[in-house]
């Protein structure tokens, strides 16, 4: 829920969504590191770095990151550099797919329906857009976060598969 409500809370030119990302991870990191203040500080610092993606479909990335943080907290031999590297590798592809699917396709369709319903100044169209958009996007964010957390690094392999990206691109083009 922290990701859903706060991913853009402190958007800035230096880190883009980095501070919101760190905040969304803060509760889980506090649970993982408990009284280990140094581990918590390192985890928050690791997750406060530059981050920018399409936030709705991009909710898979905090899920994957949480799985990696859990692995690192349990296994000190796990390389913590894999965490920011994975985030960086996923930002671009997820942004491209999310922007095409949601910003470039879903939003214009829902807005054109809503505009048609708003003739004469009626607020029904705005309410339609807001409610339908939320009904689609919030469950999708929850599902992608959970899938990312469940799959961990396997999600990276799946998301970076060139054949899958080609299929998605072809589908969106159609």
PLY file of the C-alpha trace (Angstrom):
ply
format ascii 1.0
element vertex 174
property float x
property float y
property float z
element edge 173
property int vertex1
property int vertex2
end_header
0.00 0.00 0.00
2.91 2.34 0.63
3.94 1.96 -3.00
0.41 2.64 -4.27
-0.02 5.81 -2.21
3.51 7.20 -1.99
5.47 6.19 -5.12
5.35 9.78 -6.43
5.25 11.50 -3.03
8.68 13.13 -3.26
9.34 13.08 -7.00
12.37 15.24 -7.81
14.93 15.70 -10.57
17.82 14.15 -8.64
16.28 10.79 -7.70
12.92 10.90 -9.48
10.89 8.28 -7.56
13.82 7.10 -5.39
12.62 8.58 -2.10
9.09 7.22 -2.62
10.62 3.83 -3.44
12.68 3.89 -0.22
9.59 4.85 1.77
7.59 2.02 0.23
10.33 -0.42 1.32
10.88 1.12 4.78
8.32 -0.94 6.72
9.55 -4.23 5.29
13.18 -3.25 5.85
12.42 -2.38 9.49
10.89 -5.83 9.91
13.81 -7.55 8.16
16.59 -5.76 10.03
14.88 -5.29 13.41
17.40 -3.79 15.83
20.20 -3.83 13.24
20.29 -0.06 12.61
23.28 -0.34 10.26
21.52 -2.93 8.08
18.38 -0.78 8.00
20.38 2.32 7.04
22.16 0.44 4.26
18.86 -0.98 2.97
17.20 2.44 2.92
20.24 4.01 1.24
20.30 1.22 -1.35
16.64 1.84 -2.18
16.80 5.64 -2.20
18.93 5.79 -5.35
17.59 7.14 -8.65
14.49 5.25 -9.74
12.02 6.02 -12.51
9.45 3.79 -14.18
5.74 3.65 -14.96
4.37 3.30 -11.42
1.30 1.12 -11.95
2.82 -1.78 -13.87
6.12 -0.91 -12.21
4.82 -2.19 -8.88
6.41 -5.50 -9.85
9.83 -3.91 -9.18
9.28 -3.23 -5.45
8.02 -6.82 -5.19
11.18 -8.20 -6.78
13.32 -5.83 -4.70
11.63 -6.96 -1.49
12.34 -10.59 -2.37
16.00 -9.72 -2.95
16.19 -7.75 0.31
14.75 -10.76 2.15
17.34 -13.01 0.52
20.15 -10.65 1.53
18.85 -10.35 5.12
18.84 -14.17 5.44
22.05 -14.88 3.49
25.00 -12.55 4.14
26.82 -14.18 1.19
24.22 -12.75 -1.21
25.71 -9.82 -3.11
23.74 -6.69 -2.15
24.78 -5.03 -5.44
22.31 -7.37 -7.15
19.47 -5.35 -5.63
20.11 -1.93 -7.27
21.35 -3.66 -10.44
18.06 -5.53 -10.74
16.03 -2.36 -10.14
18.04 -0.52 -12.79
17.64 -3.35 -15.30
13.85 -3.44 -14.88
13.10 0.31 -14.90
13.28 0.88 -18.66
11.47 -2.20 -19.99
8.65 -1.85 -17.45
8.31 1.87 -18.21
8.05 1.18 -21.94
5.42 -1.51 -21.53
3.48 0.37 -18.83
3.46 3.66 -20.70
2.27 1.96 -23.88
-0.36 -0.17 -22.20
-1.75 2.16 -19.55
-0.85 5.74 -20.44
-1.05 5.31 -24.21
-3.95 2.86 -24.48
-6.10 2.45 -21.34
-6.21 6.13 -20.32
-7.28 7.48 -23.74
-10.00 4.83 -24.08
-11.41 5.51 -20.61
-11.10 9.28 -21.06
-12.93 9.25 -24.39
-15.79 7.27 -22.84
-15.81 9.65 -19.85
-15.81 12.73 -22.08
-18.80 11.33 -23.96
-20.60 10.87 -20.64
-19.81 14.45 -19.57
-21.89 16.24 -22.16
-23.62 19.28 -20.77
-21.12 19.54 -17.89
-22.15 16.34 -16.14
-19.61 15.03 -13.58
-20.59 11.43 -14.41
-17.82 11.09 -16.98
-15.13 12.14 -14.51
-16.52 9.76 -11.90
-16.64 6.97 -14.51
-13.00 7.50 -15.47
-11.81 7.64 -11.87
-13.75 4.60 -10.66
-13.01 2.36 -13.66
-9.34 3.35 -13.72
-9.00 2.58 -10.00
-10.91 -0.70 -10.38
-8.42 -1.80 -13.04
-5.14 -0.34 -11.79
-5.23 -0.99 -8.02
-5.85 -4.77 -8.30
-3.22 -4.90 -11.07
-0.68 -3.15 -8.82
-1.37 -5.53 -5.95
-1.13 -8.58 -8.23
2.09 -7.49 -9.95
3.72 -6.62 -6.62
2.83 -10.02 -5.19
3.98 -11.82 -8.34
7.27 -9.92 -8.30
7.79 -10.81 -4.64
6.85 -14.43 -5.21
9.12 -14.86 -8.25
12.11 -12.77 -7.10
14.98 -13.06 -9.58
12.91 -15.42 -11.75
10.72 -12.40 -12.55
13.78 -10.64 -13.96
14.50 -13.56 -16.27
10.89 -13.58 -17.46
10.65 -9.80 -17.90
13.96 -9.55 -19.76
13.06 -12.34 -22.21
13.35 -10.83 -25.69
10.63 -13.09 -27.15
8.16 -11.91 -24.51
9.06 -8.26 -25.16
8.62 -8.82 -28.91
5.19 -10.40 -28.37
4.06 -7.56 -26.13
5.33 -4.96 -28.60
3.57 -6.70 -31.49
0.35 -6.93 -29.51
0.47 -3.27 -28.54
1.22 -2.26 -32.11
-1.88 -4.11 -33.32
0 1
1 2
2 3
3 4
4 5
5 6
6 7
7 8
8 9
9 10
10 11
11 12
12 13
13 14
14 15
15 16
16 17
17 18
18 19
19 20
20 21
21 22
22 23
23 24
24 25
25 26
26 27
27 28
28 29
29 30
30 31
31 32
32 33
33 34
34 35
35 36
36 37
37 38
38 39
39 40
40 41
41 42
42 43
43 44
44 45
45 46
46 47
47 48
48 49
49 50
50 51
51 52
52 53
53 54
54 55
55 56
56 57
57 58
58 59
59 60
60 61
61 62
62 63
63 64
64 65
65 66
66 67
67 68
68 69
69 70
70 71
71 72
72 73
73 74
74 75
75 76
76 77
77 78
78 79
79 80
80 81
81 82
82 83
83 84
84 85
85 86
86 87
87 88
88 89
89 90
90 91
91 92
92 93
93 94
94 95
95 96
96 97
97 98
98 99
99 100
100 101
101 102
102 103
103 104
104 105
105 106
106 107
107 108
108 109
109 110
110 111
111 112
112 113
113 114
114 115
115 116
116 117
117 118
118 119
119 120
120 121
121 122
122 123
123 124
124 125
125 126
126 127
127 128
128 129
129 130
130 131
131 132
132 133
133 134
134 135
135 136
136 137
137 138
138 139
139 140
140 141
141 142
142 143
143 144
144 145
145 146
146 147
147 148
148 149
149 150
150 151
151 152
152 153
153 154
154 155
155 156
156 157
157 158
158 159
159 160
160 161
161 162
162 163
163 164
164 165
165 166
166 167
167 168
168 169
169 170
170 171
171 172
172 173
